[in-house]
Amino acid sequence: MPRSAKNIFLLLVTIAVLILPALYAIQSAGNRRPERPVQTLSSYLHFLYARDFRRAYRFIATEDQRVKPLHDYLRERPPFTGFTLDVARRLAALIEIRPLSEAPEQNVNRVKVNLKLPDANALSGLLLDWDESRLNALPAAEQKKILAAIDELNRQGKLPIIEGEEEFTLLREGSQWRVSLDWGAGIKVTFTTVLPSDTAISAEPLAKQTVARPSDVFTIGFRVKNRTNRTIVTRIVHRVEPKELAQYLELVQCALLLPVQLRPGEEQTYNSTYVVRGDLPEGAKRMDVIYEFKVDN
């Protein structure tokens, strides 16, 4: 059953949290003919779904790259490695993108496509719940069995598929097209910490702010250090201000909501992953996320 445009693209970018990287070769720019908008979009969506974010970034419009440089973009989107990456590529190669319409106007083109995506969540049982450490530690023979199982599901037409339609805006830059994400119009999300008065721990976000658009998924790391000579247990109280916008920033994963233990002098980085809801009110410009750290006695 086809899903709405909003839902299918949210799924696509949320897969950036849960799974996938692609078997899509990018040719060198050389003397090749200029790419059509749909070619650019196809490459971008394969890499995005595949969590090959460094390559996906090459297809993002320059004006967006000015707002979010490559190192920020990659820090917010941890990639897969090892066998997990191999599995992701195998699935990403099965994505089908069919253009439905184009609306060109000078250097702007709005492209509507039909997307058919392997349902990675439905394959969690086969893929150890997408636990990267477990997948990468599998013996070579077990890894081959998993890849063969995916191929067989596809051959038999039994691979779970999600289908939907989505529209994208592309900008012409010279002879190339680039995907416009309009980050300049996004909401600024800032991160701060409130620490215990006894200075038992130090904690700070690896990035104090980011810019996000509706349906964006991003990860923020917090560096936490035990400054005492004893083992401590810490956790956070999570707040979003203004309160009326809190419902539009969903916390997908957070390692600090449950108590964590730190040995004397130990320093660790804990990640939190967020998604901005697609129905974020127009005109919303800023959200402040506060991590209030508690130390259990």
N, C-alpha and C positions, 0 to 999 in steps of 0.2 A: 504494500500500500504506500503510494507516494506520500512523503511528508511535506509540510509547508516549507517555503524558502528559508524562513527564519530558523526553523528547527534543523534543516539539513546543514546549513552553514555552521550553526552552533555545534552540531555533531562533528563536523569536519575539524573545527579548531579545537574542540575538546579532546579529540583523538590525539592532539598534540600533548595532552597530559597523560593519556592512557596508553598510547601505542605509536607506532609506525614510521620508515625511510625508503626511497624508490629506485626502481630500475629504469631510470630515465636519463639518457645520455645527453649532455649539453654540448653541442658542437661549438668549435671556436668561432668567434665572430668573423674572422677572415674576410673573404669577399662574397659571402653568401648573400642571397636575396633577403630583403627585410622580412622579418617575421610578421605574420598576420596576428591580430589581437588574440584570436582563439588559440594559436600556438603558444603564445606567451602565457595566457591564462592556464592552459593545460599543464605546462611545465611547472608553473607556480603551485597549482593545486596538488599535483603529484608530490612535489617536495614538501609542501605544507603538511599533507596527510601523512607523509613518510617521516616527519620529524627530521628532515635533512635541512635544518633551518639556515645554515650558512649559504646553501645554494638557493633556497627560496628567497633569501634576502636580495639576491641579484636581480630579481624580477619585480621588486617593490619600487614605486615611484621615488624619484630623487627628493621631492619635497617631503615625503614621509621619512626618508633616510636622514634628512636634516633634523627632524624632530627626535628620531630614535636611532642613534648610531649603531653600527653592527655589534660592538661589544655589549651594549645594553640589550639589544635584541636577543643575542645568544645567551646572556646571563638569565634572561627571563624564560628561556625555553630550553631546558636540558635535553640533549639528544640521547638516542639509544646507542649502544656499543655492542660489539661481539656478535654472538649468535642471534640475540634479540634483534639487532639491526638486520641480519640476514633474513629473518622471518618477516620483518617489517617490509623489506624490499620485495620479497616474494608476493606479499599481499598488495602492496602499493602498485605493482605492475598490472594488477587486475582491475584497476579503476577504469571506468568508462565515462568519457565526457563527450556529450553530443550537443553541438550548438543549436539553439532554437531561434535566436534572433540577434541582430545587431542594430544599434542606433548610432551611427557615426555623425559627429558634428565637429568640424574643424579638427582639432587635436584631441578630441575626447570621443570615446566609443563605449557605449553601454552594451554589454554582452550578456545575454541570458542563455544558460546552459542547463541541460539535464544531466544529473550526476548519478552514477551507480557505484556505490562504495562497498567493499567487503565489510561486513559487520564484525569488527574486531572484538566487540564485547561478547558476541555470541560464540566466539572461538576461545573464550577464556579457559574453558575446561581442558581443551587440547593444549593450550599454551601456558599452563601453570599460573593462571590468573595474571599473566603478563608480569610475573615477578622476574625482573631482569637478572638478578644475581643467580636465581635457580636455573633459568634458561641458559645462561652463559656457562654454567657449571656442568651441564649435561654432557655425558660422553658423546663422542662423534656419532656413534651408531644411533643413539636416541635422537640426536638432532636431525639426522637423515630421515628417520621415521616421521618426524613432525613435518618436515618439508614435503615428503612423499604424501602424507595424509592431506595436506592442503591441496597439492596438485590433483589428488584423486577426487576430492570434494568438488573441485572446479571442473574436472573432466566429466563428472556425473551430473553437473548442474545443481549440486546440493550445497554449494558454498553460500552461506547466509549473506544476503545483499540488502542494502538500504538504498532507496531511490528517492530523489527529490529534485526540485528546480531552484536555481539561484541566479541572481543578477549581479554583475560586477562592473565596475568602472575602470577603464584603462586609459592611460594618457600616452600620447605619442611624444617620445623624446628623441629627436633626430630621426634616424631610420628605424628605431626600435619602439616597441610598446612596453609599458610598465603598468603594474597593477596599482591603482590608487586606493589606499586604506584611510586616507583623510585623518591621520593622527593629529594634525594641527587643530582639528575641531573636537578632539577627544577630551575626556575628563581627566584632570590631574589627580592622581592618587598618591598621597604622601604617607610615610611610615615613621612613627616615633615610638620611643620606649619610655616607660615609667618604671624606675628601679626601686628596690627596697632601700630604706634609709640606712641599713647597716652595711651597705657596700659589699655584701657577700658575693655578689656577681656583677659582671659588666655585660652589657648586651647592646648591640646596635645592628640596624639593618644594613645589608651590603649595598643597597641602593635606597636612598631616602625618598625617592619619588619616581613615578613612571607616568606615562600617558596611555590611556586605553580608550578604545571605542566599544560600543555595544557588541557583545558576543566575543570580545577578546579574552583569551586565557593567558595568564602570565604567572611566573613563579618569583617569589622574593625570598632571599635567604637572610637569616638572622644569626650573627656570630655571638655566641654566649660563652662566658668564661667563669669558672669557679675561682674566686680570688682568695679563698680560704685554705687552710691546711687540713680541712676535714671534708668528707663526702657530703654533698648536699643534694636535695631534690627540689627542682623548680618547675613551675608551670606558668601559664599566662591566663589573664582575663583579657578577652579580645573585644575591642569596641570600635565602632565606625561612627564618625560624625560628619555632617549632621545626621541625626537619627532618622530623619525622614528618607534619607538615601541609603540607609544601611541595608535594606532588603534587596537593593539592586547590585550589591557586591557579594557574590556567593563564595564562601570559603570551601573549596573542593577538598583540599588536604591540608593538614597542619600538624607538624610533629610535636608542637608545644602545647596543644590543648590538653593532652594527658601528661602527667608528671614524668620528667626525665631526670636521670641521675648523673651527676658529674663528680668525678673523683677530684681530690685536691689538686688545684692548678690546671685542671683539664679545660680545654677549649674545644667547642664543637660548633658546627654550622647546621642549623635546622631550617628546612624549607617550608614555605606555605604557598599553596597554589590557589589562585582566584580566577573567577570568571565574572565579567561584567554582564549583567542580564541584558538581553536584547531589547527589553522595553524600558531601558533607562530613559527618564524624562528628558525631553529636549531642553537645552539651556542649562543642564547640570554641568558645572564647571570644576568642582573640587570635592574630594572626599578625603578625610583624614582617618587613618587606621592607627589605633593606639594599642600597643602590646604592653600591658601592665604585668610585670613579672612578680610572682610570689615565690617565696622560699619556705618550704615546709620544715618545721622544726622536728 
